[in-house]
Amino acid sequence: MGGEVGTAVVAPRGVLDLRGEAGAGFVVAYPADAVVVVSGLPGAGKSTLLRRWAAGGAAATVDPRTVHEACEAVMPAGLPYAVYRPWARLEHFRLLRASVRRGGPLLVHDCGSRAWMRRRLAREAGRQGRELHLVLLDVGAATALDGQRARGRRASARVFARHHRGLGRLSAEFTRYARSGGPVPTPEAASVLLLDAVSRSRADAATFGVPR
């Protein structure tokens, strides 16, 4: 367990598990050049949290949905996304790398079920002398599916099941770590902040500038 918790500020370091923690809202404080990856199931509330944390220009944001929509806008009408998905992913990776190299605080939207993606991003950040921080929204499948229905956009059953398996394993690893210690499941991250549906709603804002 790591982090400094005051009346209104949480500065994660190591693993900070706030699942099941009710109470007043708080601000999450990161180093000035942090790369913060917000992960969770489709519908878990990643985009909502990113918009809240990026409000007022606190940090730049990279969201694959933005790239998806930009690619969709230049494709023939009715062309299935599966046809140009590889191009969209390549464009997302290019944007992500350029954003890391540009410097400054960065918020990244990612499903979180791909360990190779976190490691790759951590290496890229490390080359710039920056730290990778992870926020995992562990809200459960039912809540995530409700979130998809509320936004009017659903992931396919196959995609959702794949992410559910990957994130389920990661969540279970963190739960075991919190109970008995041992190796940190994500050594590439300087901090991991675990939030559920309750604590997610309390994370009012993010600030960047705390010392490492």
N, C-alpha and C positions, 0 to 999 in steps of 0.2 A: 504494500500500500504506500502511495506517495502523494504529495500535494499539500498545499498550504490552504486551509479552509478558514476564512474569517466570516464576518457577518454577511458579506456581500461578494467576496472574491474567492475564486478557486483557481489556483495556479498548478495545474497537473504536472507531476514528475513521477515517473514510474507508472504503476497501475493505480488508478483511482476509481473505485467502484461506487457509484451513487445510485445504483439500481435499488428501488424500494425506498428511496429517501424522499420524503415529502417535506414541505416547508416553504419558506419564502424564495423569491427569485434570486439568482446570483449571476455574476459576471465571470467568464472564464478568461484568464490572463495567460498569454503566450509570449515567447521572445519576439522581438521586433521582426525577425526574418523567418519566422516559423512557417513551415509547410504543414497545414492541418488537413488531414484526410477525414472526411465525414462518411461513415459507412453504415449500411443497414439494408434490409430487404427493400425491394420496390414497394413504395407506399408507406415506408417507415417514418417519413417526415424529414428526409435529408434536405430536399430543396427548400422546404419551409425554414428549417434551422439555418441553412446557408444564407438565405435572404435576410433573416433576422440578424445574423452575425456580421454580414457584409454591409448592413445599413449605414449610411453616412460615409461610405468609402473606407471603412475600417480595413478592408482587405480586398484584393482581386479574387475573383471566383472562376474556377474552371468546372463546367458542368457538361457532360457528354450530350445532354439533351439539347443544348444550344447548337452543338455541331450537327446533331441529327437533324434539327429543324433547318439549319442553313443548307445542308446537303439536299434535304427534301425539297427546298424551294427552287433548286436548279435542275431537279430531275423531272422527267416526263410524268405527267399526272397519272396516278394509278400504278406506278412502278413500285413493286413491293420493296420494303426496306431491306429485306434479306438479300436482295440483289446487290445493293450498294453499301451494305453494312461494312465490308472490309475497308472500303475507301473512307467511310465515316470514322471508323476506329483509327485508321492511320492519321487522319486529320486531327482527331482528338489527342493522340499521342504527340503529334508535332506541336499542337497548341500547349499541351501540358509541359513539354520540355522547354519550349520557348518561355513560358510563364515562370518556370522555376529559375531559368537562367537570367530573367529580367530583374530578379531580386524583389524585395519587399514582401510583406505578409501575403500568404496565399491560402485560400480555402479550396479544397478539391472534393468534388462529389464523386464517390466511387462505391460500387456495390460491396466491396470489402471481402468477397469470397475468393479472390485470386491473390494468393500469397506472393506470387511472382511479380504482380503489379506493384505491391507495396515495396518489395525489395528493390525493384528497378527504380521506383520513385525515390526511395531512401538513398540509393547510390547517387542519383542525379543531384539530389539536394546536398548530399555530403560533399560532392565535388565543388559546390559553391560555399562550403563552410556553414551549411544550414542544417537544422534538425527537422526530422519528420515526427509529427504528432498525430495520433489516431483518436478519433471519436467513434465509438461503436454504439449505434442505436439498437438496443436489444429489446424490441417491442413485442415480439411474437408474431406468428403467421396471421392470426385472426385480425389483430390490430392493423397489420400491414395491408391485408386484403381490404379492410374497411377504408384505409387511406387511399387505395387505388380506386375504389368505387367513388369516394368523395371527390377525387380530382378528375374523374371521368376518363382515366387512361389506365389500361391494365396491361401488365406483362403477361406473356403467354404462360400457360401452365408449365411448360417445359422449362422456360427460363426461370420462373419463380421457384420451381422445385430445385433447380441446380443451385441457385443462390441460397435457398433455405438449407440445403444440405451443408454447403460450405460455411455459412455463417453459424449454423447450429453447432458444427464441430468447434469453430472458433470460440463461440460463447461458452460451450462446455469446458474448453481448455482454460478459459479465464476464470470460470467458477471454481474449477479444481485448484487453480493457482491461488485464488483468494482464500480458499479453505486450508490448503496445506503447503503453499509455497512451491518451491522448485523453480526450474527455468521459466523465464517469461515467455509466453507463447509468441510474442512479436518482438524479438530483440532488435529489429530494425527501427523501432519507434522509441523516441525519447520519453514519450508519455502515452498512456492509453486512458481515455476517459470513457467509462461504461455508463450509459444512460438508458433508462427504460421510458415508457410513455409518460410517467409522472415526472421524473427528473428532467426529461427532455423539455417539458413545458416550462420548467423553472430556469433553464439556461437562457437568460434574457439577452445576453450580448457577449461578444468576444472583444478583448483589447489586446494590443500587441505592443510590447515594449518592456516586459519584465526581464531582469537579468537572468542569464542561464545558470 
